[in-house]
Structure formats: structure tokens, C-alpha cells
Amino acid sequence: MDGGGIEVTGLVKSYGNQRVLDGLDLHASPGVLALLGPNGAGKTTLIRVLSTLAVADAGRALVGGFDVRHQPEKVRRLISLTGQHAAVDDMLTGTENLVLMARLGGLEAGAARRRAAELLEAFDLVDASRRRVGTYSGGMRRRLDLALGLVTAASVIFLDEPTTGLDTRSRQALWEIIAGLAGRGVTVMLTTQYLEEADQLADRVAMIDRGRIVAEGSPHELKARVGGEVVEIRSADETVLAERAVDGSPSSVRQALAELTEIGGPDTHVVLRRPTLDDVFLALTEEVAA
């Protein structure tokens, strides 16, 4: 396995009578792996197990070659984790939070200050760097929390819905940072509700439904499974009334249009578009439920 890779086999985790992870298998190499799935699919639980915050009921998980159950301290030395909610010290300034985290991570004082300055710049927090975090807005606290998770050089980084609550500029800044980390051989595993985010960032995508991986591959590979294009019937205000996947041939488009004719009307129009990861997930989960 790669030095910063992740290997998961038969992972099971239940809370009471609810089985959240149901024999999940997964492999991640250096680069960006996006975990997609609805709320309750098991994404956050998987990250909690891999980051040693929760213990699986069965199965095995290795991070960087170390077993998360039997070698948790070695795993923690390799990883960085940023959750869905800001975990910063309100009594310290933005700079002080970052410098403290850097020193705890083993950086010398000068290097810690330089790293703090870099991250304050990247996340547009320079003007607020000397203010107590207790005065920050929710979005500013979120940006600082993300910066804290990226202070030290980890070989595996877990990001649980990292761009939730971020504005467009901050989201773009984080995307650039993630791409840079992946380019340096870091394994980045992120969960996201934004399909375009996975499409933009991920080398590979794993789709989770009911505690299992239902599909895995590059964004291009997954979209190819749905078909060449999608025919949509839209209302005048662009609401999608119905849609059909087609393989791009004239005959398949004609057949889709024939099936959708009854839905159309004088105020509707037809749109032919490429499939998205959303189409992939809906198609695959419908297959699993059938």
C-alpha cells in the first residue's frame, strides 16, 4: 500500500440497531478521493473510524500502513482532520490559534509564524488576524478552522464537508490548496454535498449508500456509466419536469423525446446536456434499491 494510502476491508459500524457502515470496502491512494452520498449514508462515520475517533465493530482499516484500531497513535501522527464544525479557541486571535497549532505540530517559532501568515493570506483572514476569534463571523470561523487543519504537513488529510458555509472566494482558495496538496503526494479524503466540487477536485469518487460503496472511479468513468447525454423537458422557468438518459445516438434521442412528448406543452422546451455526478448517484442508488 502507498505510504499515505488508505485500505478499508469489510468495515462495519452500528449505533444501537442502526448499521451505519455495512461491510464497506475502499482504497485510496495519494490524490483526492471524494466521498459522495446522502445524509446518513455513512460518510462522516467512515472518516471518524479512519481518524481513530470511533472504533469499528468489525473489519479492518489501514491508514499509511498502520491499523487504526491497534496502532491509533501512529495513525494520528500521519493525519490531519477538519470536521463540519469550527473548533477554534475564541479567546485567542486568529494568528495565535494558528501559531499554537503549528508549535504543537512541531514547528519552530519562526516557522510557525510564517506558516500562520501563509494560511491567513490563503483564507482571506489577514485583516482579522489580530482580533479575538470570539468576534469572528460564522464564515470567518469556518475558514480559520480549515486553516488550522492544514497547518502541519500530514500525509493523509480528512476533510468532512470542508466548504459548507464558505463564500465563493474562500471555496476557490480551498480548492487550490487541496489541489496543491494532492500534487505533492498527499492523500486527501473529503466528503461533500457539492457534486461540482467532486467533479472539479477529485481524482476518484466513491459513492456511498446505506453504508456501502455502490460505485467508485474517476468522475469521467462514473459519468460514462450513465450514458452519453441526458434529455430534459423544462418549463419556462427552467424547472426540470422530466428527463431520460440517452447514449447520444439520434435513435436514442428520438426515443427519449417520444417518451417525454406527453409531458411537454406550449411553455416547455427540450435541453440536451451531459450527465453529471448527480445523475450517476441517482441511477446507481435506484439500481441498488430495485
N, C-alpha and C positions, 0 to 999 in steps of 0.2 A: 504493500500500500504506500502511496505517496506520503512524504514526511508530514505534510499538513492536511492529509486527506481524512475522510470520514467513511467508516464502513459500518452499516447497520444491518443486522440479520434477525428476523423474527421478533421484532420488538413488540412487547405487549405492556400496556399500562391501563389500569382501570381506576376509577374513582367511585367507590361504592359499587353499584350494579351497572355503572356505565363504563363500557370498554372504549377508551379514547384512542388507543393505539392497538391495532388488531393484527399482529404478526407482520409488522411493517419491515420492508427491506429497502435499503437505499445506499448508494455510493456517491461520494463527492470527491472530486479532485481539485487541485488549485484552479481558481477561476471563480465565477459567480454561479451559484445554484439558487434558483428562486423556487420557493415552496408556495404553491397556489392551492387554494381551497376555500370553501365557505367557512363561516364561523362555526366552531365546534368540530371541524374536520380532524383536528389533532396537530396542527402546525406548531402552536405555542408549546404544547406538551412535549413534542419531539425536541424542540430546542431546549426546554428545561431539562430533559433527560441528558441530552448531549453535553450540556454545560454543567452537569453534576448538581443541578438544583432539585432534581427529582430522581427517584430510583425506579427503574422499570421492574415490572412484575416477572417478566421473562424475556428471553432473547439476549442479544449481545450487541454492544456498540463500542467501536474503537474510534478515538479521535487522535490523529497523529501517531497511531500505533499503540496508544495506551487505552486500557479498558476503563470506561467511565465509572463502572461500579467498583472495581478492585484497585484502580490507580487514580482516584479523583484528584489528588494533589498534583500529579504530573500533568493531568489534563488541564487543570486550571492555570498552570504556568504557560500553556500554549495558546490560550484562548482569550478573546475579549467578547463581552456580551452587552448589548444595548437592548433594553426591553421596550414595551409600548408606552411606558410612563416615565416621566422625568424623575431622576433620582439624584438630585443635587443638594448641596448644603446651602440653605437660604441665608445663613449668617455670614458666608464668605462672598467675596466678589467673584466675578467670572474668572478673572485671572488667577485668583487664589485657589479656586476649585481645580483648575487645570494644572497649576503648578504642583499642588498637593498630590493629585493623581499621578503626575509624572514622576515625582520623587518616590512615591510608594511603588511605582513600577521600576525603580532602579536608576532613573536618570540623575546625573549630577545637577546641581543648582542651575548652572548656566544653560545646560541643555534643556532642562525643564522649562525655563523661562522662554527659550527660543521656540520650543515645541508649542507652548501655550500661545505665543504670539502668532504662530503659523495657523493654528486652528481658529483662533479668534478672527483672523482675517478671512479664512475659508468660509466660516459660517456667519460672516457679517455681524460680528459682535464687538468690534474694536471700540465703538463709541460707548458701549455699555460695560467695558471690561473692568472698570474701577467701581462699578455700582454693586451693592449687595444683591445677590440673586433673588432675595425676597421681594425686590422691586420689579423684577422682570415680568413681562407678559408671558402667557402660556406658550406662544410660539418661540419666544426667546429662550425659555427654559428648555424646550424640546431641542433646540439647536445646540444648546450647551451640553445637554445630556448626550447627544450624539457625538459631540466633540470629545467628551470625557471617555467614551468608549473607544476612541481612536487614538488616544494619547500614546500608548506604548505599541511597540512592534509585535503584534501577535501573529502567529502563523495560521490561525483559524479565527474568523470573526463571525459572530452570530448577530444578526440584526432583525429584530422582531417588529415588523411594520414600521421601518425607520422613518418614512416620510409622512406618516399620519400627522396632520396638523401643521405641516410646513407650507410656506408660500412657494410660488413657482421658482423664485430665485434660489431659495435655500435648497429646494429639491434638486435643482440642476447642479448646485455646488456639491451636494452629497453624491449625486450620480458620478460626477467627475472624480471624487475621492475614491469611490468604490471601484471605478474602472482602473484607477491608478494602482490600487492595492492588488487587484486581480492581475494586473500586468507585471507586478513584482513577485508573483508566485504565491500570494495569499489565497487561502480558501475562504470565500465569503458565502455564507448561507443566509438568505434573507427571506422573510415572509412578507407578502404584500397583498393588498386588496386592489392594487392598480395594475390591470393587465398590461397597459402600455409600458409600465415600469419594468416588468419582467421581460417584455419584448425588447426593450431598449438595452437592458443591462445584462441579462442572463446568457451565459454560455450554454447552460442546460436548465430545463424546467422540470420540476417534479410536481405532479398534480395529485393532491391528497383528497380522498373522500371516504368518510366513515372509518378513519384510522388506517387506511391502506393507500399505497401508491397505485393509482389507476392508470397513469401514463408517465413516461419520462423520455426526454430527448431535447434536442435544440428547439428553439421557437420555430424555426423553419420546418424541422421534421414533424413537429406536432401539428402545425397548421396544414401540412401536406396530407395528414390523415383524414382531414375533414372533407377535402375536395378542393378543386381549383378555385372556385368563387362562390359567392352567395347572392342569390336573387332576393331582393326585398321589395315588398309593397309598402309604400309610405304615404301617410296622409299629407295634407297641405302644410301642416306644421312640423313635418319630418318625423312624426311618430311612426315607428315600425309596426305595421299591422300584421304582417306575416312574412316568413322567409323560408327559402329552400336552398340547401347546398347543391351545387352542380359541379361537374368536372371540367367545365369550360368549353365543352363542345357545343355546336349550335343545337344539336338534337336535345341535349340535356337542358339547355336554356329554354327551348321551346316547350319541353315537357313541364318544367317548373312554372312557366308562365301560364300554361293551360290549367295547372292545378290551382293557381292563385287567382285566376280570372274572376271568380265569383266574389272574391274579397275586394277587388278593385272597384272604383267608381269614378265619377267625373272629377272628383277633387283629389284623386290619388295618383301616384306616379311610381315608376319602377326604377330601382337602383341596383346596379351590379357592382359588387365590391369583393375584395379579397377577404378570406376568412381571418378571424382574429383568435387570440388565445381564449377569449370568452366563448367563441363558437366551439373550440376544441373541448373545453371543460364541460359545456352543456351536453355536447354529443357523447362524451365518454361517460359522464355520470348517468345519462339516460340509458346507455348500454349496460352499465353495472346494475341499475335498478330493474331492468327488463327481465 
